[in-house]
Amino acid sequence: MGRAGAFLIAAVFAGIAATLAPAPAEAALKRELVEAPTGYSRGTIVIRTHERRLYLITGRGQAIRYPVAVGKPGKAWVGKTRVDGKYVNPAWAPPAVVKRDIPSLPDLIPGGAPNNPMGVRALTLAGDEYAIHGTNRPNTIGKAASYGCIRMYNDDIVDLYERVRVGTTVIVEP
């Protein structure tokens, strides 16, 4: 085989390998152990809206970083709150603002229903109608897509749900 033939075979294999490897955007949307943002206590959830990432501070200078979807323009928020409830397969009642924008939504979508936007777990947040929850729309993760809730892949919300308790501090940064 000549040099041109070897080059052609190498190019074909490189093309096949490239199609099998995760795309850079996909690779960036995975849960991972990272250096923790500084200044937060162990067990704190820190959501960095501009990064579209949620950090669970684990201590020893480390955090678990999860990709998330955040509030769309005009719906995002910042502040400090706490987890006030933990739910498995939560039912969902659309808040008034969502119902106003999408009046065809039913008043209640049962937990586990395929059209339930809460996914398999929810951590409700004190003081408002927001939650950190799973999603039936995983293609929205990494985007500004919600009415203010923090969406996670269902596998990730199950992982986070098992690690936190009611009362956990949640800090949402811009």
Secondary structure, 3 states (H helix, E strand, C coil): CCHHHHHHHHHHHHHHHHHHCCCHHHHHCCCEEEECCCCCCCCCEEEECCCCEEEEEEECCEEEEEECEEECCCCCCCEEEEEEEEEECCCECCCHHHHHHCCCCCCCECCCCCCCCCCCEEEEECCCCCEEECCCCHHHCCCEEECCCEECCHHHHHHHHHHCCCCCEEEEEC
